[in-house]
């Protein structure tokens, strides 16, 4: 089984209370003060108290299109990527030149060379390091990345792999766009990076590494949901597609999917009640409430996720990795207790990862 050795994180350098962001983004998104009531209500209902942003608040008014926003993505994204990657390696006790594979995921900027390529000389990664840059999975990419690196490490049990997420969601907020999707997004999403060090079974055993193990994974794609979540990409950059039906899709499907996944668990069937830790992507209050109903979760089961949403907002692919980090920091591993890490994203799709704590 693959072992998760460490999770590193780095947040946007500019921290603001939600009320300050509401005022600043409100002026950009809805210039007429008399029409900002709906935006303010969405921001208040988001469950977010503070967010870390890539740029100072007054700099967003100066972004004059996609080129400027993407230049900021490259500049700040590389800095946050390097910080999160370095923190994760140090926590795992692994050198950069021991990393065999890097998968980088993002959905908020475009880079060629990719962000992971730009880190090779900065971090001292080996010239023969394998790289897999992935664009387009969105919020599901944190869970999907762990699953796909696990697939690789099953066949390469002596290797070290790192999943890197960089999402600067604030750079995608559209000016003068009073659509419901843009109003919601302007109040929900934050900026940050996360890196997860995963180690193959033989390598982990030889190093005596602690941490959760990946037991099984499952992908689930829901037909006819293409317009539930995603981007319309044009001259102004990334214009969000975010349907009100997201929570409905989650509630209609997630419960049965998780039950079937647990029922087929290696080593013996599991029930929902057997799961000790629920590590969920903080998609927003309605999505979290739908998850809790679909899985019949007891009170408090998603507390770590709710706290992450309040403190940093939704970081797209990085959010579930921050929840994983927080869960690892406060829960002793080595107990063998089952845990489920889960996220949903554009497609519409879900990714499930069964862990042993």
Secondary structure as UniProt FT lines:
FT   STRAND          2..11
FT   STRAND          14..17
FT   HELIX           18..29
FT   HELIX           33..35
FT   HELIX           37..44
FT   TURN            45..46
FT   STRAND          50..53
FT   HELIX           57..62
FT   HELIX           66..92
FT   HELIX           96..98
FT   STRAND          101..106
FT   HELIX           115..123
FT   TURN            127..128
FT   STRAND          130..135
FT   HELIX           138..140
FT   HELIX           141..155
FT   TURN            157..158
FT   STRAND          160..168
FT   HELIX           169..172
FT   TURN            175..176
FT   HELIX           180..188
FT   STRAND          191..199
FT   HELIX           201..207
FT   STRAND          213..221
FT   TURN            223..224
FT   TURN            226..227
FT   STRAND          229..234
FT   TURN            235..236
FT   STRAND          237..242
FT   TURN            244..245
FT   HELIX           246..263
FT   TURN            266..267
FT   HELIX           272..274
FT   STRAND          275..280
FT   HELIX           285..295
FT   TURN            299..302
FT   HELIX           303..312
FT   HELIX           316..318
FT   HELIX           319..330
FT   STRAND          338..345
FT   TURN            346..348
FT   STRAND          349..356
//
